[in-house]
Each structure stands twice: as C-alpha cells, then as structure tokens.
Amino acid sequence: MFGGLFFLCCTGFGVYILMGRGWASNSNYALLGATRGVAQTISYEVRLALIFLSLIVMGGSFQFKALFASQTLI
C-alpha cells in the first residue's frame, strides 16, 4: 500500500553502511571521508525525496500503480 514510502526508506540504508565502514576502518581520514560521503548522500536523497513527494502529491496516492496511472492521463 505504501510502496513509495518503502522505496524512500530503503534508499536511506546506504548512509548507515557508508558511515559504518568509515568508523570501522579505525582511521581518522577514513572517518572524515565517510562523513563527507554521508553528507553528499543525504543531500541527494533530499532532492530525490522532494521530487518523489511532488509526484505523490500530483498523483494523489503512495501506490506505484496509481502514480503510473496518473502519468498516462497527462
């Protein structure tokens, strides 16, 4: 029922993996690089979420089927 919301949640798991790899390497430079990578990833995810949420608002539903159906009417 909430396929779009599930998609946004699943794309956010990469941030935790990236930060964990930088922290587990036990190096300050790797941790700093991982922090930079996390900041970049979050900024791109915010853009993706805003674009996706605007499609949800225009489509009127969180379901992918309803989003595809609303695009065919345009």
PDB file of N, H, CA, C and O in Angstrom:
ATOM      1  N   MET A   1       0.812  -1.187   0.000  1.00  0.00           N
ATOM      2  CA  MET A   1       0.000   0.000   0.000  1.00  0.00           C
ATOM      3  C   MET A   1       0.863   1.262   0.000  1.00  0.00           C
ATOM      4  O   MET A   1       0.516   2.250  -0.648  1.00  0.00           O
ATOM      5  N   PHE A   2       1.969   1.234   0.713  1.00  0.00           N
ATOM      6  H   PHE A   2       2.250   0.431   1.239  1.00  0.00           H
ATOM      7  CA  PHE A   2       2.865   2.382   0.779  1.00  0.00           C
ATOM      8  C   PHE A   2       4.187   2.059   0.087  1.00  0.00           C
ATOM      9  O   PHE A   2       5.250   2.167   0.697  1.00  0.00           O
ATOM     10  N   GLY A   3       4.124   1.669  -1.166  1.00  0.00           N
ATOM     11  H   GLY A   3       3.260   1.581  -1.662  1.00  0.00           H
ATOM     12  CA  GLY A   3       5.322   1.293  -1.904  1.00  0.00           C
ATOM     13  C   GLY A   3       6.301   2.443  -2.086  1.00  0.00           C
ATOM     14  O   GLY A   3       7.514   2.241  -2.032  1.00  0.00           O
ATOM     15  N   GLY A   4       5.786   3.642  -2.300  1.00  0.00           N
ATOM     16  H   GLY A   4       4.801   3.806  -2.344  1.00  0.00           H
ATOM     17  CA  GLY A   4       6.657   4.802  -2.471  1.00  0.00           C
ATOM     18  C   GLY A   4       7.408   5.154  -1.212  1.00  0.00           C
ATOM     19  O   GLY A   4       8.590   5.495  -1.261  1.00  0.00           O
ATOM     20  N   LEU A   5       6.733   5.075  -0.090  1.00  0.00           N
ATOM     21  H   LEU A   5       5.773   4.798  -0.050  1.00  0.00           H
ATOM     22  CA  LEU A   5       7.373   5.361   1.191  1.00  0.00           C
ATOM     23  C   LEU A   5       8.413   4.296   1.535  1.00  0.00           C
ATOM     24  O   LEU A   5       9.464   4.605   2.097  1.00  0.00           O
ATOM     25  N   PHE A   6       8.118   3.059   1.201  1.00  0.00           N
ATOM     26  H   PHE A   6       7.264   2.809   0.745  1.00  0.00           H
ATOM     27  CA  PHE A   6       9.069   1.965   1.421  1.00  0.00           C
ATOM     28  C   PHE A   6      10.317   2.163   0.570  1.00  0.00           C
ATOM     29  O   PHE A   6      11.428   1.890   1.025  1.00  0.00           O
ATOM     30  N   PHE A   7      10.143   2.633  -0.656  1.00  0.00           N
ATOM     31  H   PHE A   7       9.240   2.854  -1.025  1.00  0.00           H
ATOM     32  CA  PHE A   7      11.274   2.906  -1.544  1.00  0.00           C
ATOM     33  C   PHE A   7      12.194   3.972  -0.946  1.00  0.00           C
ATOM     34  O   PHE A   7      13.415   3.823  -0.969  1.00  0.00           O
ATOM     35  N   LEU A   8      11.608   5.043  -0.413  1.00  0.00           N
ATOM     36  H   LEU A   8      10.615   5.164  -0.394  1.00  0.00           H
ATOM     37  CA  LEU A   8      12.414   6.099   0.196  1.00  0.00           C
ATOM     38  C   LEU A   8      13.165   5.601   1.425  1.00  0.00           C
ATOM     39  O   LEU A   8      14.305   6.002   1.662  1.00  0.00           O
ATOM     40  N   CYS A   9      12.540   4.738   2.199  1.00  0.00           N
ATOM     41  H   CYS A   9      11.615   4.412   2.006  1.00  0.00           H
ATOM     42  CA  CYS A   9      13.201   4.192   3.387  1.00  0.00           C
ATOM     43  C   CYS A   9      14.355   3.271   3.015  1.00  0.00           C
ATOM     44  O   CYS A   9      15.402   3.296   3.662  1.00  0.00           O
ATOM     45  N   CYS A  10      14.174   2.466   1.987  1.00  0.00           N
ATOM     46  H   CYS A  10      13.323   2.445   1.461  1.00  0.00           H
ATOM     47  CA  CYS A  10      15.225   1.531   1.583  1.00  0.00           C
ATOM     48  C   CYS A  10      16.423   2.235   0.975  1.00  0.00           C
ATOM     49  O   CYS A  10      17.549   1.757   1.115  1.00  0.00           O
ATOM     50  N   THR A  11      16.213   3.352   0.307  1.00  0.00           N
ATOM     51  H   THR A  11      15.299   3.741   0.193  1.00  0.00           H
ATOM     52  CA  THR A  11      17.351   4.063  -0.272  1.00  0.00           C
ATOM     53  C   THR A  11      18.201   4.736   0.801  1.00  0.00           C
ATOM     54  O   THR A  11      19.350   5.088   0.535  1.00  0.00           O
ATOM     55  N   GLY A  12      17.673   4.920   1.991  1.00  0.00           N
ATOM     56  H   GLY A  12      16.739   4.634   2.208  1.00  0.00           H
ATOM     57  CA  GLY A  12      18.427   5.561   3.064  1.00  0.00           C
ATOM     58  C   GLY A  12      19.366   4.638   3.817  1.00  0.00           C
ATOM     59  O   GLY A  12      20.172   5.113   4.617  1.00  0.00           O
ATOM     60  N   PHE A  13      19.291   3.322   3.587  1.00  0.00           N
ATOM     61  H   PHE A  13      18.636   2.936   2.937  1.00  0.00           H
ATOM     62  CA  PHE A  13      20.151   2.400   4.313  1.00  0.00           C
ATOM     63  C   PHE A  13      21.616   2.518   3.909  1.00  0.00           C
ATOM     64  O   PHE A  13      22.494   2.176   4.700  1.00  0.00           O
ATOM     65  N   GLY A  14      21.897   2.984   2.720  1.00  0.00           N
ATOM     66  H   GLY A  14      21.184   3.262   2.077  1.00  0.00           H
ATOM     67  CA  GLY A  14      23.279   3.131   2.266  1.00  0.00           C
ATOM     68  C   GLY A  14      24.077   4.115   3.100  1.00  0.00           C
ATOM     69  O   GLY A  14      25.300   4.007   3.185  1.00  0.00           O
ATOM     70  N   VAL A  15      23.407   5.066   3.709  1.00  0.00           N
ATOM     71  H   VAL A  15      22.413   5.154   3.640  1.00  0.00           H
ATOM     72  CA  VAL A  15      24.082   6.060   4.544  1.00  0.00           C
ATOM     73  C   VAL A  15      24.689   5.392   5.767  1.00  0.00           C
ATOM     74  O   VAL A  15      25.820   5.695   6.146  1.00  0.00           O
ATOM     75  N   TYR A  16      23.947   4.492   6.381  1.00  0.00           N
ATOM     76  H   TYR A  16      23.028   4.246   6.073  1.00  0.00           H
ATOM     77  CA  TYR A  16      24.445   3.821   7.578  1.00  0.00           C
ATOM     78  C   TYR A  16      25.605   2.893   7.256  1.00  0.00           C
ATOM     79  O   TYR A  16      26.545   2.778   8.043  1.00  0.00           O
ATOM     80  N   ILE A  17      25.548   2.238   6.118  1.00  0.00           N
ATOM     81  H   ILE A  17      24.785   2.332   5.479  1.00  0.00           H
ATOM     82  CA  ILE A  17      26.637   1.354   5.707  1.00  0.00           C
ATOM     83  C   ILE A  17      27.907   2.153   5.447  1.00  0.00           C
ATOM     84  O   ILE A  17      28.996   1.746   5.854  1.00  0.00           O
ATOM     85  N   LEU A  18      27.769   3.275   4.778  1.00  0.00           N
ATOM     86  H   LEU A  18      26.885   3.605   4.448  1.00  0.00           H
ATOM     87  CA  LEU A  18      28.928   4.116   4.481  1.00  0.00           C
ATOM     88  C   LEU A  18      29.567   4.655   5.756  1.00  0.00           C
ATOM     89  O   LEU A  18      30.791   4.655   5.882  1.00  0.00           O
ATOM     90  N   MET A  19      28.760   5.107   6.690  1.00  0.00           N
ATOM     91  H   MET A  19      27.765   5.107   6.588  1.00  0.00           H
ATOM     92  CA  MET A  19      29.301   5.631   7.940  1.00  0.00           C
ATOM     93  C   MET A  19      29.932   4.515   8.769  1.00  0.00           C
ATOM     94  O   MET A  19      30.955   4.728   9.419  1.00  0.00           O
ATOM     95  N   GLY A  20      29.336   3.345   8.750  1.00  0.00           N
ATOM     96  H   GLY A  20      28.504   3.172   8.222  1.00  0.00           H
ATOM     97  CA  GLY A  20      29.903   2.213   9.487  1.00  0.00           C
ATOM     98  C   GLY A  20      31.246   1.772   8.939  1.00  0.00           C
ATOM     99  O   GLY A  20      32.137   1.398   9.702  1.00  0.00           O
ATOM    100  N   ARG A  21      31.400   1.814   7.626  1.00  0.00           N
ATOM    101  H   ARG A  21      30.676   2.118   7.007  1.00  0.00           H
ATOM    102  CA  ARG A  21      32.690   1.447   7.029  1.00  0.00           C
ATOM    103  C   ARG A  21      33.782   2.441   7.397  1.00  0.00           C
ATOM    104  O   ARG A  21      34.915   2.046   7.671  1.00  0.00           O
ATOM    105  N   GLY A  22      33.455   3.705   7.405  1.00  0.00           N
ATOM    106  H   GLY A  22      32.535   4.026   7.182  1.00  0.00           H
ATOM    107  CA  GLY A  22      34.451   4.710   7.783  1.00  0.00           C
ATOM    108  C   GLY A  22      34.837   4.601   9.248  1.00  0.00           C
ATOM    109  O   GLY A  22      36.000   4.784   9.605  1.00  0.00           O
ATOM    110  N   TRP A  23      33.870   4.305  10.089  1.00  0.00           N
ATOM    111  H   TRP A  23      32.925   4.156   9.800  1.00  0.00           H
ATOM    112  CA  TRP A  23      34.139   4.185  11.520  1.00  0.00           C
ATOM    113  C   TRP A  23      34.914   2.907  11.832  1.00  0.00           C
ATOM    114  O   TRP A  23      35.789   2.911  12.698  1.00  0.00           O
ATOM    115  N   ALA A  24      34.602   1.813  11.136  1.00  0.00           N
ATOM    116  H   ALA A  24      33.891   1.809  10.433  1.00  0.00           H
ATOM    117  CA  ALA A  24      35.243   0.527  11.403  1.00  0.00           C
ATOM    118  C   ALA A  24      36.682   0.478  10.906  1.00  0.00           C
ATOM    119  O   ALA A  24      37.452  -0.375  11.348  1.00  0.00           O
ATOM    120  N   SER A  25      37.058   1.359  10.010  1.00  0.00           N
ATOM    121  H   SER A  25      36.433   2.052   9.650  1.00  0.00           H
ATOM    122  CA  SER A  25      38.426   1.332   9.493  1.00  0.00           C
ATOM    123  C   SER A  25      39.442   1.822  10.512  1.00  0.00           C
ATOM    124  O   SER A  25      40.642   1.605  10.345  1.00  0.00           O
ATOM    125  N   ASN A  26      38.977   2.475  11.559  1.00  0.00           N
ATOM    126  H   ASN A  26      38.002   2.651  11.695  1.00  0.00           H
ATOM    127  CA  ASN A  26      39.831   2.925  12.668  1.00  0.00           C
ATOM    128  C   ASN A  26      40.864   3.957  12.208  1.00  0.00           C
ATOM    129  O   ASN A  26      41.973   4.009  12.739  1.00  0.00           O
ATOM    130  N   SER A  27      40.505   4.759  11.240  1.00  0.00           N
ATOM    131  H   SER A  27      39.604   4.716  10.808  1.00  0.00           H
ATOM    132  CA  SER A  27      41.380   5.815  10.750  1.00  0.00           C
ATOM    133  C   SER A  27      40.598   7.122  10.732  1.00  0.00           C
ATOM    134  O   SER A  27      39.434   7.161  10.331  1.00  0.00           O
ATOM    135  N   ASN A  28      41.251   8.184  11.171  1.00  0.00           N
ATOM    136  H   ASN A  28      42.196   8.152  11.497  1.00  0.00           H
ATOM    137  CA  ASN A  28      40.573   9.478  11.198  1.00  0.00           C
ATOM    138  C   ASN A  28      40.251   9.986   9.799  1.00  0.00           C
ATOM    139  O   ASN A  28      39.206  10.601   9.585  1.00  0.00           O
ATOM    140  N   TYR A  29      41.141   9.733   8.850  1.00  0.00           N
ATOM    141  H   TYR A  29      41.990   9.233   9.024  1.00  0.00           H
ATOM    142  CA  TYR A  29      40.922  10.215   7.486  1.00  0.00           C
ATOM    143  C   TYR A  29      39.784   9.460   6.810  1.00  0.00           C
ATOM    144  O   TYR A  29      38.999  10.044   6.063  1.00  0.00           O
ATOM    145  N   ALA A  30      39.702   8.163   7.075  1.00  0.00           N
ATOM    146  H   ALA A  30      40.340   7.688   7.681  1.00  0.00           H
ATOM    147  CA  ALA A  30      38.596   7.392   6.512  1.00  0.00           C
ATOM    148  C   ALA A  30      37.268   7.829   7.127  1.00  0.00           C
ATOM    149  O   ALA A  30      36.254   7.898   6.434  1.00  0.00           O
ATOM    150  N   LEU A  31      37.273   8.119   8.404  1.00  0.00           N
ATOM    151  H   LEU A  31      38.098   8.064   8.968  1.00  0.00           H
ATOM    152  CA  LEU A  31      36.056   8.590   9.062  1.00  0.00           C
ATOM    153  C   LEU A  31      35.643   9.954   8.516  1.00  0.00           C
ATOM    154  O   LEU A  31      34.456  10.212   8.318  1.00  0.00           O
ATOM    155  N   LEU A  32      36.618  10.824   8.274  1.00  0.00           N
ATOM    156  H   LEU A  32      37.582  10.614   8.435  1.00  0.00           H
ATOM    157  CA  LEU A  32      36.316  12.129   7.696  1.00  0.00           C
ATOM    158  C   LEU A  32      35.762  11.995   6.279  1.00  0.00           C
ATOM    159  O   LEU A  32      34.820  12.697   5.910  1.00  0.00           O
ATOM    160  N   GLY A  33      36.342  11.097   5.490  1.00  0.00           N
ATOM    161  H   GLY A  33      37.107  10.526   5.790  1.00  0.00           H
ATOM    162  CA  GLY A  33      35.839  10.856   4.144  1.00  0.00           C
ATOM    163  C   GLY A  33      34.439  10.251   4.154  1.00  0.00           C
ATOM    164  O   GLY A  33      33.600  10.591   3.320  1.00  0.00           O
ATOM    165  N   ALA A  34      34.197   9.359   5.100  1.00  0.00           N
ATOM    166  H   ALA A  34      34.878   9.083   5.778  1.00  0.00           H
ATOM    167  CA  ALA A  34      32.865   8.758   5.207  1.00  0.00           C
ATOM    168  C   ALA A  34      31.841   9.803   5.620  1.00  0.00           C
ATOM    169  O   ALA A  34      30.708   9.776   5.139  1.00  0.00           O
ATOM    170  N   THR A  35      32.216  10.722   6.503  1.00  0.00           N
ATOM    171  H   THR A  35      33.136  10.744   6.894  1.00  0.00           H
ATOM    172  CA  THR A  35      31.308  11.787   6.911  1.00  0.00           C
ATOM    173  C   THR A  35      30.964  12.687   5.728  1.00  0.00           C
ATOM    174  O   THR A  35      29.819  13.109   5.567  1.00  0.00           O
ATOM    175  N   ARG A  36      31.960  12.972   4.910  1.00  0.00           N
ATOM    176  H   ARG A  36      32.890  12.629   5.041  1.00  0.00           H
ATOM    177  CA  ARG A  36      31.712  13.771   3.710  1.00  0.00           C
ATOM    178  C   ARG A  36      30.794  13.028   2.741  1.00  0.00           C
ATOM    179  O   ARG A  36      29.890  13.622   2.153  1.00  0.00           O
ATOM    180  N   GLY A  37      31.031  11.736   2.582  1.00  0.00           N
ATOM    181  H   GLY A  37      31.765  11.254   3.060  1.00  0.00           H
ATOM    182  CA  GLY A  37      30.183  10.937   1.711  1.00  0.00           C
ATOM    183  C   GLY A  37      28.750  10.855   2.208  1.00  0.00           C
ATOM    184  O   GLY A  37      27.811  10.880   1.412  1.00  0.00           O
ATOM    185  N   VAL A  38      28.578  10.758   3.525  1.00  0.00           N
ATOM    186  H   VAL A  38      29.341  10.738   4.171  1.00  0.00           H
ATOM    187  CA  VAL A  38      27.242  10.729   4.109  1.00  0.00           C
ATOM    188  C   VAL A  38      26.525  12.049   3.858  1.00  0.00           C
ATOM    189  O   VAL A  38      25.338  12.060   3.531  1.00  0.00           O
ATOM    190  N   ALA A  39      27.239  13.159   4.010  1.00  0.00           N
ATOM    191  H   ALA A  39      28.203  13.150   4.276  1.00  0.00           H
ATOM    192  CA  ALA A  39      26.620  14.469   3.777  1.00  0.00           C
ATOM    193  C   ALA A  39      26.176  14.603   2.322  1.00  0.00           C
ATOM    194  O   ALA A  39      25.092  15.120   2.050  1.00  0.00           O
ATOM    195  N   GLN A  40      27.003  14.142   1.391  1.00  0.00           N
ATOM    196  H   GLN A  40      27.883  13.723   1.611  1.00  0.00           H
ATOM    197  CA  GLN A  40      26.625  14.211  -0.017  1.00  0.00           C
ATOM    198  C   GLN A  40      25.440  13.300  -0.321  1.00  0.00           C
ATOM    199  O   GLN A  40      24.536  13.673  -1.069  1.00  0.00           O
ATOM    200  N   THR A  41      25.450  12.103   0.263  1.00  0.00           N
ATOM    201  H   THR A  41      26.184  11.800   0.870  1.00  0.00           H
ATOM    202  CA  THR A  41      24.365  11.160   0.022  1.00  0.00           C
ATOM    203  C   THR A  41      23.048  11.705   0.551  1.00  0.00           C
ATOM    204  O   THR A  41      22.016  11.587  -0.109  1.00  0.00           O
ATOM    205  N   ILE A  42      23.077  12.296   1.731  1.00  0.00           N
ATOM    206  H   ILE A  42      23.915  12.392   2.267  1.00  0.00           H
ATOM    207  CA  ILE A  42      21.858  12.846   2.314  1.00  0.00           C
ATOM    208  C   ILE A  42      21.324  13.998   1.464  1.00  0.00           C
ATOM    209  O   ILE A  42      20.114  14.131   1.281  1.00  0.00           O
ATOM    210  N   SER A  43      22.234  14.835   0.944  1.00  0.00           N
ATOM    211  H   SER A  43      23.217  14.728   1.093  1.00  0.00           H
ATOM    212  CA  SER A  43      21.760  15.956   0.128  1.00  0.00           C
ATOM    213  C   SER A  43      21.099  15.464  -1.158  1.00  0.00           C
ATOM    214  O   SER A  43      20.112  16.050  -1.603  1.00  0.00           O
ATOM    215  N   TYR A  44      21.627  14.398  -1.760  1.00  0.00           N
ATOM    216  H   TYR A  44      22.429  13.922  -1.398  1.00  0.00           H
ATOM    217  CA  TYR A  44      20.994  13.850  -2.961  1.00  0.00           C
ATOM    218  C   TYR A  44      19.686  13.157  -2.625  1.00  0.00           C
ATOM    219  O   TYR A  44      18.738  13.207  -3.409  1.00  0.00           O
ATOM    220  N   GLU A  45      19.622  12.501  -1.452  1.00  0.00           N
ATOM    221  H   GLU A  45      20.392  12.460  -0.815  1.00  0.00           H
ATOM    222  CA  GLU A  45      18.378  11.835  -1.066  1.00  0.00           C
ATOM    223  C   GLU A  45      17.279  12.844  -0.775  1.00  0.00           C
ATOM    224  O   GLU A  45      16.107  12.564  -1.028  1.00  0.00           O
ATOM    225  N   VAL A  46      17.627  13.996  -0.254  1.00  0.00           N
ATOM    226  H   VAL A  46      18.579  14.223  -0.048  1.00  0.00           H
ATOM    227  CA  VAL A  46      16.622  15.031  -0.007  1.00  0.00           C
ATOM    228  C   VAL A  46      16.034  15.499  -1.331  1.00  0.00           C
ATOM    229  O   VAL A  46      14.822  15.682  -1.442  1.00  0.00           O
ATOM    230  N   ARG A  47      16.874  15.691  -2.323  1.00  0.00           N
ATOM    231  H   ARG A  47      17.859  15.543  -2.232  1.00  0.00           H
ATOM    232  CA  ARG A  47      16.376  16.089  -3.649  1.00  0.00           C
ATOM    233  C   ARG A  47      15.481  15.015  -4.244  1.00  0.00           C
ATOM    234  O   ARG A  47      14.414  15.311  -4.782  1.00  0.00           O
ATOM    235  N   LEU A  48      15.924  13.753  -4.144  1.00  0.00           N
ATOM    236  H   LEU A  48      16.791  13.512  -3.708  1.00  0.00           H
ATOM    237  CA  LEU A  48      15.125  12.657  -4.668  1.00  0.00           C
ATOM    238  C   LEU A  48      13.783  12.577  -3.949  1.00  0.00           C
ATOM    239  O   LEU A  48      12.750  12.367  -4.584  1.00  0.00           O
ATOM    240  N   ALA A  49      13.793  12.743  -2.632  1.00  0.00           N
ATOM    241  H   ALA A  49      14.633  12.914  -2.117  1.00  0.00           H
ATOM    242  CA  ALA A  49      12.553  12.671  -1.860  1.00  0.00           C
ATOM    243  C   ALA A  49      11.604  13.803  -2.229  1.00  0.00           C
ATOM    244  O   ALA A  49      10.397  13.581  -2.326  1.00  0.00           O
ATOM    245  N   LEU A  50      12.120  15.007  -2.437  1.00  0.00           N
ATOM    246  H   LEU A  50      13.101  15.187  -2.359  1.00  0.00           H
ATOM    247  CA  LEU A  50      11.253  16.124  -2.812  1.00  0.00           C
ATOM    248  C   LEU A  50      10.627  15.913  -4.188  1.00  0.00           C
ATOM    249  O   LEU A  50       9.451  16.213  -4.395  1.00  0.00           O
ATOM    250  N   ILE A  51      11.409  15.400  -5.116  1.00  0.00           N
ATOM    251  H   ILE A  51      12.364  15.156  -4.948  1.00  0.00           H
ATOM    252  CA  ILE A  51      10.867  15.117  -6.442  1.00  0.00           C
ATOM    253  C   ILE A  51       9.815  14.015  -6.356  1.00  0.00           C
ATOM    254  O   ILE A  51       8.747  14.112  -6.960  1.00  0.00           O
ATOM    255  N   PHE A  52      10.131  12.975  -5.603  1.00  0.00           N
ATOM    256  H   PHE A  52      10.999  12.896  -5.113  1.00  0.00           H
ATOM    257  CA  PHE A  52       9.206  11.855  -5.481  1.00  0.00           C
ATOM    258  C   PHE A  52       7.938  12.261  -4.741  1.00  0.00           C
ATOM    259  O   PHE A  52       6.844  11.838  -5.115  1.00  0.00           O
ATOM    260  N   LEU A  53       8.069  13.068  -3.703  1.00  0.00           N
ATOM    261  H   LEU A  53       8.958  13.412  -3.399  1.00  0.00           H
ATOM    262  CA  LEU A  53       6.886  13.510  -2.969  1.00  0.00           C
ATOM    263  C   LEU A  53       6.017  14.453  -3.796  1.00  0.00           C
ATOM    264  O   LEU A  53       4.798  14.473  -3.628  1.00  0.00           O
ATOM    265  N   SER A  54       6.624  15.229  -4.680  1.00  0.00           N
ATOM    266  H   SER A  54       7.614  15.213  -4.817  1.00  0.00           H
ATOM    267  CA  SER A  54       5.812  16.066  -5.560  1.00  0.00           C
ATOM    268  C   SER A  54       5.007  15.201  -6.530  1.00  0.00           C
ATOM    269  O   SER A  54       3.871  15.537  -6.862  1.00  0.00           O
ATOM    270  N   LEU A  55       5.592  14.081  -6.988  1.00  0.00           N
ATOM    271  H   LEU A  55       6.515  13.807  -6.718  1.00  0.00           H
ATOM    272  CA  LEU A  55       4.837  13.154  -7.829  1.00  0.00           C
ATOM    273  C   LEU A  55       3.699  12.511  -7.050  1.00  0.00           C
ATOM    274  O   LEU A  55       2.616  12.284  -7.590  1.00  0.00           O
ATOM    275  N   ILE A  56       3.949  12.220  -5.778  1.00  0.00           N
ATOM    276  H   ILE A  56       4.829  12.404  -5.339  1.00  0.00           H
ATOM    277  CA  ILE A  56       2.904  11.619  -4.943  1.00  0.00           C
ATOM    278  C   ILE A  56       1.762  12.605  -4.736  1.00  0.00           C
ATOM    279  O   ILE A  56       0.593  12.218  -4.773  1.00  0.00           O
ATOM    280  N   VAL A  57       2.088  13.865  -4.520  1.00  0.00           N
ATOM    281  H   VAL A  57       3.037  14.180  -4.490  1.00  0.00           H
ATOM    282  CA  VAL A  57       1.044  14.874  -4.325  1.00  0.00           C
ATOM    283  C   VAL A  57       0.227  15.038  -5.600  1.00  0.00           C
ATOM    284  O   VAL A  57      -1.000  15.125  -5.546  1.00  0.00           O
ATOM    285  N   MET A  58       0.896  15.081  -6.741  1.00  0.00           N
ATOM    286  H   MET A  58       1.893  15.011  -6.785  1.00  0.00           H
ATOM    287  CA  MET A  58       0.164  15.222  -8.000  1.00  0.00           C
ATOM    288  C   MET A  58      -0.624  13.964  -8.347  1.00  0.00           C
ATOM    289  O   MET A  58      -1.712  14.048  -8.915  1.00  0.00           O
ATOM    290  N   GLY A  59      -0.073  12.789  -8.002  1.00  0.00           N
ATOM    291  H   GLY A  59       0.811  12.721  -7.540  1.00  0.00           H
ATOM    292  CA  GLY A  59      -0.773  11.546  -8.290  1.00  0.00           C
ATOM    293  C   GLY A  59      -1.861  11.236  -7.287  1.00  0.00           C
ATOM    294  O   GLY A  59      -2.842  10.573  -7.624  1.00  0.00           O
ATOM    295  N   GLY A  60      -1.705  11.702  -6.065  1.00  0.00           N
ATOM    296  H   GLY A  60      -0.908  12.240  -5.792  1.00  0.00           H
ATOM    297  CA  GLY A  60      -2.729  11.515  -5.054  1.00  0.00           C
ATOM    298  C   GLY A  60      -2.674  10.202  -4.314  1.00  0.00           C
ATOM    299  O   GLY A  60      -3.630   9.863  -3.617  1.00  0.00           O
ATOM    300  N   SER A  61      -1.573   9.429  -4.437  1.00  0.00           N
ATOM    301  H   SER A  61      -0.796   9.704  -5.003  1.00  0.00           H
ATOM    302  CA  SER A  61      -1.504   8.141  -3.761  1.00  0.00           C
ATOM    303  C   SER A  61      -0.050   7.745  -3.552  1.00  0.00           C
ATOM    304  O   SER A  61       0.843   8.218  -4.255  1.00  0.00           O
ATOM    305  N   PHE A  62       0.176   6.871  -2.575  1.00  0.00           N
ATOM    306  H   PHE A  62      -0.550   6.486  -2.004  1.00  0.00           H
ATOM    307  CA  PHE A  62       1.513   6.346  -2.327  1.00  0.00           C
ATOM    308  C   PHE A  62       1.799   5.089  -3.137  1.00  0.00           C
ATOM    309  O   PHE A  62       2.926   4.594  -3.117  1.00  0.00           O
ATOM    310  N   GLN A  63       0.826   4.571  -3.835  1.00  0.00           N
ATOM    311  H   GLN A  63      -0.090   4.973  -3.851  1.00  0.00           H
ATOM    312  CA  GLN A  63       1.000   3.337  -4.595  1.00  0.00           C
ATOM    313  C   GLN A  63       1.619   3.623  -5.953  1.00  0.00           C
ATOM    314  O   GLN A  63       1.280   4.603  -6.617  1.00  0.00           O
ATOM    315  N   PHE A  64       2.538   2.745  -6.353  1.00  0.00           N
ATOM    316  H   PHE A  64       2.814   1.949  -5.814  1.00  0.00           H
ATOM    317  CA  PHE A  64       3.192   2.913  -7.643  1.00  0.00           C
ATOM    318  C   PHE A  64       2.204   2.767  -8.797  1.00  0.00           C
ATOM    319  O   PHE A  64       2.324   3.461  -9.806  1.00  0.00           O
ATOM    320  N   LYS A  65       1.246   1.885  -8.659  1.00  0.00           N
ATOM    321  H   LYS A  65       1.148   1.321  -7.839  1.00  0.00           H
ATOM    322  CA  LYS A  65       0.255   1.694  -9.728  1.00  0.00           C
ATOM    323  C   LYS A  65      -0.540   2.974  -9.965  1.00  0.00           C
ATOM    324  O   LYS A  65      -0.812   3.332 -11.111  1.00  0.00           O
ATOM    325  N   ALA A  66      -0.911   3.659  -8.897  1.00  0.00           N
ATOM    326  H   ALA A  66      -0.691   3.368  -7.966  1.00  0.00           H
ATOM    327  CA  ALA A  66      -1.669   4.903  -9.037  1.00  0.00           C
ATOM    328  C   ALA A  66      -0.799   6.002  -9.645  1.00  0.00           C
ATOM    329  O   ALA A  66      -1.291   6.832 -10.409  1.00  0.00           O
ATOM    330  N   LEU A  67       0.499   6.011  -9.306  1.00  0.00           N
ATOM    331  H   LEU A  67       0.899   5.337  -8.685  1.00  0.00           H
ATOM    332  CA  LEU A  67       1.397   7.010  -9.898  1.00  0.00           C
ATOM    333  C   LEU A  67       1.552   6.786 -11.392  1.00  0.00           C
ATOM    334  O   LEU A  67       1.556   7.740 -12.169  1.00  0.00           O
ATOM    335  N   PHE A  68       1.681   5.527 -11.794  1.00  0.00           N
ATOM    336  H   PHE A  68       1.678   4.752 -11.162  1.00  0.00           H
ATOM    337  CA  PHE A  68       1.799   5.236 -13.218  1.00  0.00           C
ATOM    338  C   PHE A  68       0.504   5.558 -13.952  1.00  0.00           C
ATOM    339  O   PHE A  68       0.533   6.044 -15.083  1.00  0.00           O
ATOM    340  N   ALA A  69      -0.626   5.292 -13.316  1.00  0.00           N
ATOM    341  H   ALA A  69      -0.650   4.897 -12.397  1.00  0.00           H
ATOM    342  CA  ALA A  69      -1.921   5.587 -13.947  1.00  0.00           C
ATOM    343  C   ALA A  69      -2.126   7.085 -14.093  1.00  0.00           C
ATOM    344  O   ALA A  69      -2.699   7.542 -15.082  1.00  0.00           O
ATOM    345  N   SER A  70      -1.661   7.852 -13.115  1.00  0.00           N
ATOM    346  H   SER A  70      -1.196   7.480 -12.311  1.00  0.00           H
ATOM    347  CA  SER A  70      -1.832   9.311 -13.204  1.00  0.00           C
ATOM    348  C   SER A  70      -0.931   9.907 -14.281  1.00  0.00           C
ATOM    349  O   SER A  70      -1.264  10.959 -14.827  1.00  0.00           O
ATOM    350  N   GLN A  71       0.170   9.290 -14.600  1.00  0.00           N
ATOM    351  H   GLN A  71       0.440   8.436 -14.157  1.00  0.00           H
ATOM    352  CA  GLN A  71       1.058   9.797 -15.647  1.00  0.00           C
ATOM    353  C   GLN A  71       0.481   9.536 -17.031  1.00  0.00           C
ATOM    354  O   GLN A  71       0.759  10.288 -17.966  1.00  0.00           O
ATOM    355  N   THR A  72      -0.300   8.506 -17.174  1.00  0.00           N
ATOM    356  H   THR A  72      -0.526   7.895 -16.415  1.00  0.00           H
ATOM    357  CA  THR A  72      -0.872   8.215 -18.506  1.00  0.00           C
ATOM    358  C   THR A  72      -1.976   9.209 -18.850  1.00  0.00           C
ATOM    359  O   THR A  72      -2.273   9.405 -20.029  1.00  0.00           O
ATOM    360  N   LEU A  73      -2.583   9.836 -17.860  1.00  0.00           N
ATOM    361  H   LEU A  73      -2.342   9.677 -16.903  1.00  0.00           H
ATOM    362  CA  LEU A  73      -3.638  10.798 -18.131  1.00  0.00           C
ATOM    363  C   LEU A  73      -3.121  12.159 -18.568  1.00  0.00           C
ATOM    364  O   LEU A  73      -3.876  12.967 -19.108  1.00  0.00           O
ATOM    365  N   ILE A  74      -1.853  12.413 -18.339  1.00  0.00           N
ATOM    366  H   ILE A  74      -1.240  11.756 -17.900  1.00  0.00           H
ATOM    367  CA  ILE A  74      -1.281  13.722 -18.659  1.00  0.00           C
ATOM    368  C   ILE A  74      -0.998  13.839 -20.128  1.00  0.00           C
ATOM    369  O   ILE A  74      -0.512  14.875 -20.582  1.00  0.00           O
TER     370      ILE A  74
END
